[in-house]
Amino acid sequence: MSELVIETQGLRKEYYTRRGHQVAVQDLDLAVPAGGVHGFLGPNGSGKTTTIRMLLGLAHATAGTMRLFGEPVPARLPAVVGRVGAVVESPKFSPNITGRQNLLLLSRSIGAPDTRVDAALDTVGLGGRGKDRYKGYSLGMKQRLAIAATLLKDPQLLILDEPTNGLDPAGIREVRDTIRGLGERGVTVLLSSHILVEVQQVCSAATIIGHGRMLASGRVEELVGSSTAYRVEAPDPAAARQVLVDAGFRVGEGLVVETDEPAGVTQALGTAGIWLTELTPVRRDLESVFLELTAGTQMGVAE
C-alpha cells in the first residue's frame, strides 16, 4: 500500500462572524497517496482553500487530525515543511528583473543551490524565457514561474490552489502540461480546482467535496465508471426512438439510450428494419459525477 502523503480525519473548521456561525469544513477524511496528481475538486465556497490553509499551518482546525508524510501537523510541520511546496496565493516577484534573477534571489534566501534555478525553469517550460523581464511575462508564464519557485526546495509534495484561475486557454494548457509533467516525475501534486473538466485531463485520482463535506474519492476511472448510455444515429431518428421506447428502453434527448446491453439496441432496431449508422458510448466525466453528487445538498459554508 502506498504511503499516505496527506491524511486528515474528522477535519472541521468553524467560523464565527457577524453573519453568525459558519462551517467551512465538515468532518473531512482526506487520503492522498504518494505519486501522481490528486484532484481536490469542488465549486467555489466548498472548503478547498480552508482545508489547504489548515494543512499548511495558516489556519487552525476546530477539530480533527492532520498528517503530512505521517507527521502530525501543525505540531510537526517544521519537520516536514522542507518537503512541501505550495502556491496558495500569487507570489510577489520583482517586475523589473528577469524570471531567472527572481528565482536566484529566492534560492539564495532559502539556501538552495543556484543549479536548481535553471532546473526549475526547465521543468516548467521557461528555460528559454528565464532571461526575460518578469513584467513581460504572460499570466500563464507568471503562474509557471510561481510553480518553479516552489521547486527550488525540490519538494516531494506540491500543493496548488486554483492555479489556472484567470488564465486564457493557452495559459491553462501551459500550466496543465507543467502539472502533468511534475506528476510523471514522481512529485505528488494536490491540485485544488473547481474546473472539473480541465482537471480530469491531468489527475490520476480525485477527491470531490461539496459544502465542506467529502462526497467521493478514488481513482478517476473509478469515479467516472463505465458507460451505461449510448447515443444512437439512424436514418429516421423519430422512428428509431419509437421502436426503442416500445422495446422498453429509456431514451433521452439526442436519442441517448440508457442501457448496459448495446446489443439489445441493435437487435430491436434491426428487427424493425431500422439500421444503425452509429452507436456511440456516452462517456461520463468528473463534472457530471460532481453534479450528481451535489444535487440536493445544503448551502452555507465559506471557502
C-alpha positions in Angstrom: 0.0 0.0 0.0 1.3 3.5 -0.9 2.4 5.8 1.8 -0.2 8.5 2.6 1.4 11.9 1.9 -1.7 13.7 3.1 -4.2 12.4 5.6 -7.0 14.1 7.6 -9.5 12.5 9.9 -12.7 14.3 11.1 -11.2 17.6 10.0 -13.5 20.5 10.8 -13.3 24.3 10.6 -15.9 26.6 12.1 -16.1 30.4 11.9 -18.0 32.9 14.0 -18.7 36.1 12.0 -21.1 38.9 12.0 -23.4 36.7 10.0 -23.3 34.1 12.7 -21.9 30.6 12.9 -20.4 29.1 9.7 -18.9 25.7 9.0 -16.3 25.7 6.2 -15.1 22.1 6.5 -17.2 19.4 7.9 -15.6 16.2 9.3 -13.4 15.7 6.2 -11.5 12.5 5.8 -8.9 13.0 3.1 -6.2 10.5 2.0 -3.7 11.3 -0.7 -1.1 8.5 -1.5 2.3 9.2 -2.8 2.8 9.8 -6.5 0.7 11.3 -9.3 -1.7 14.2 -9.5 -4.6 14.1 -7.0 -7.5 16.4 -7.8 -9.1 18.2 -4.8 -12.3 19.2 -6.5 -15.4 21.3 -5.7 -17.1 24.6 -6.5 -16.0 28.0 -5.1 -17.0 28.0 -1.5 -16.7 24.3 -0.9 -13.9 24.5 1.7 -10.9 23.6 -0.5 -8.8 26.7 0.3 -9.7 26.4 4.0 -8.5 22.8 4.1 -5.2 23.7 2.4 -4.6 26.6 4.7 -5.1 24.3 7.7 -2.7 21.7 6.2 0.0 24.4 5.8 -0.5 25.8 9.3 -2.1 29.0 8.0 -5.4 28.4 9.8 -6.3 26.4 12.9 -8.6 23.4 12.8 -11.6 23.4 15.1 -11.5 19.6 15.4 -9.9 16.5 13.8 -6.4 15.5 12.9 -4.0 16.1 10.0 -0.8 14.4 8.9 1.8 15.2 6.2 4.2 12.4 5.4 2.9 10.6 8.5 3.8 13.5 10.8 1.0 15.3 12.8 0.5 18.9 11.8 0.7 21.7 12.8 2.8 20.3 15.7 5.4 18.6 13.5 5.1 21.0 10.5 8.7 22.3 10.8 9.9 18.7 10.4 8.2 18.2 7.0 7.8 21.7 5.6 11.0 21.4 3.6 9.4 18.5 1.6 6.3 20.6 0.7 5.9 23.3 -1.9 2.7 25.3 -2.2 1.2 28.0 -4.4 -1.8 29.3 -2.4 -1.7 32.9 -3.4 0.1 34.7 -6.2 3.7 35.2 -5.1 5.3 38.7 -5.3 8.0 38.9 -7.9 10.0 41.9 -8.9 8.7 43.1 -12.2 11.9 44.8 -13.4 14.3 41.9 -13.2 14.3 38.6 -15.1 12.4 35.5 -14.1 15.8 33.8 -13.5 17.0 36.6 -11.3 13.8 36.4 -9.3 14.4 32.8 -8.7 18.1 33.3 -7.9 17.1 35.7 -5.1 14.6 33.2 -3.7 17.1 30.3 -3.9 19.8 32.1 -2.1 17.3 33.3 0.6 16.4 29.6 1.4 20.0 28.3 1.0 19.2 26.3 -2.2 22.0 25.8 -4.8 21.9 28.1 -7.8 21.8 25.0 -10.1 18.2 24.4 -9.0 17.1 27.6 -10.6 17.8 26.5 -14.2 16.4 23.0 -13.4 13.2 24.6 -12.1 12.9 26.8 -15.2 13.4 23.9 -17.5 10.8 21.8 -15.6 8.1 24.4 -16.0 9.0 25.1 -19.7 10.6 28.5 -19.1 14.1 27.5 -19.8 14.2 29.7 -22.9 12.5 32.7 -21.2 14.4 32.9 -18.0 16.3 36.0 -19.2 13.1 37.9 -20.0 11.9 40.5 -17.5 9.1 39.3 -15.3 6.8 42.3 -16.3 6.8 41.0 -19.9 5.5 37.5 -18.9 2.0 36.4 -19.8 -0.3 35.3 -16.9 0.4 31.7 -17.8 4.2 32.3 -17.6 3.8 34.1 -14.3 1.9 31.2 -12.9 4.5 28.7 -14.2 7.3 30.8 -12.6 5.4 30.6 -9.3 5.4 26.8 -9.6 9.1 27.0 -10.4 9.7 28.9 -7.2 8.2 26.1 -5.2 10.5 23.6 -6.9 13.6 25.3 -5.6 13.2 23.2 -2.4 12.9 20.1 -4.5 9.6 19.2 -2.8 8.1 15.7 -2.7 4.6 17.3 -2.3 3.3 20.2 -4.3 0.0 21.9 -3.3 -1.6 24.1 -5.9 -4.7 26.1 -5.1 -6.7 27.1 -8.3 -3.6 27.5 -10.4 -5.4 28.3 -13.6 -7.7 31.0 -12.3 -7.8 34.0 -14.6 -5.8 32.3 -17.3 -6.7 32.2 -21.0 -6.9 28.8 -22.8 -3.3 29.0 -23.8 -2.2 29.7 -20.2 -4.4 26.9 -18.9 -2.8 24.5 -21.3 0.7 25.6 -20.3 0.0 25.1 -16.6 -1.8 21.8 -17.2 1.2 20.5 -19.1 3.5 21.6 -16.3 1.4 19.8 -13.6 1.2 16.7 -15.7 5.0 16.6 -16.1 5.6 17.0 -12.4 3.3 14.1 -11.6 5.1 12.0 -14.2 8.4 12.8 -12.5 7.2 11.4 -9.2 6.1 14.6 -7.4 2.8 14.2 -5.5 0.6 17.1 -6.6 -2.6 18.1 -4.7 -4.4 20.2 -7.3 -7.3 22.2 -6.0 -9.8 23.4 -8.6 -13.4 24.0 -9.5 -12.8 23.4 -13.2 -13.6 19.7 -13.2 -13.4 19.0 -17.0 -9.9 20.6 -17.1 -8.6 18.8 -14.1 -9.8 15.4 -15.4 -7.1 15.7 -18.1 -4.2 15.6 -15.6 -5.5 13.8 -12.4 -5.0 10.1 -11.7 -7.2 10.3 -8.6 -9.5 12.8 -7.1 -11.5 13.8 -4.0 -14.7 15.6 -4.6 -16.1 17.8 -1.9 -19.2 19.9 -1.6 -20.2 22.4 1.1 -17.3 21.2 3.3 -18.0 17.5 3.1 -16.3 14.8 1.2 -18.7 13.4 -1.4 -16.4 10.8 -3.2 -12.8 9.8 -3.5 -10.8 7.4 -5.6 -9.1 6.9 -9.0 -10.7 8.9 -11.8 -11.7 5.9 -13.8 -13.5 4.5 -10.7 -15.3 7.8 -10.0 -16.4 8.2 -13.7 -17.2 4.5 -14.1 -18.1 2.7 -17.3 -20.6 3.9 -19.8 -24.2 2.9 -19.3 -25.6 5.0 -22.1 -25.3 5.1 -25.9 -26.1 7.7 -28.5 -27.9 6.2 -31.5 -27.6 7.5 -35.0 -30.2 6.3 -37.5 -31.7 7.5 -40.8 -35.1 8.1 -39.2 -34.5 9.2 -35.6 -38.2 9.6 -34.7 -38.9 6.0 -35.9 -35.9 4.7 -34.1 -37.0 6.4 -30.9 -40.4 4.9 -31.0 -39.1 1.4 -31.6 -36.7 1.7 -28.7 -39.4 3.1 -26.4 -41.7 0.3 -27.4 -38.9 -2.2 -26.6 -38.7 -0.9 -23.1 -35.6 1.2 -23.3 -35.2 4.6 -21.6 -34.5 7.1 -24.3 -33.3 10.6 -23.5 -32.6 13.8 -25.6 -30.5 13.4 -28.6 -31.5 9.7 -28.9 -29.4 8.7 -25.9 -30.4 5.2 -24.7 -29.7 4.2 -21.1 -28.6 0.6 -21.2 -25.7 -1.7 -20.4 -26.6 -4.0 -23.2 -25.9 -2.2 -26.5 -26.5 -5.4 -28.4 -30.2 -5.2 -27.4 -30.5 -1.8 -29.1 -29.0 -3.1 -32.3 -31.4 -6.1 -32.2 -34.5 -4.1 -31.5 -33.8 -1.7 -34.4 -32.7 -4.4 -36.8 -35.9 -6.4 -36.1 -37.9 -3.3 -37.1 -35.9 -2.8 -40.2 -34.0 0.2 -39.0 -30.3 0.0 -39.5 -27.9 1.9 -37.3 -25.4 4.3 -38.7 -23.7 4.8 -35.4 -23.8 3.6 -31.8 -21.5 5.6 -29.5 -20.9 5.2 -25.8 -21.6 8.4 -23.8 -18.7 8.9 -21.5 -19.3 10.4 -18.1 -16.8 13.0 -16.8 -15.9 14.4 -13.4 -18.3 17.3 -14.0 -21.3 15.1 -14.5 -20.3 12.9 -11.5 -19.9 16.1 -9.4 -23.3 17.4 -10.4 -25.0 14.1 -9.5 -23.2 14.0 -6.1 -24.1 17.6 -5.1 -27.7 17.5 -6.2 -29.8 18.4 -3.2 -27.0 19.3 -0.8 -27.4 22.3 1.5 -25.6 25.6 1.0 -24.0 27.7 3.7 -20.2 27.2 4.1 -17.3 29.5 3.3 -14.3 28.9 1.2 
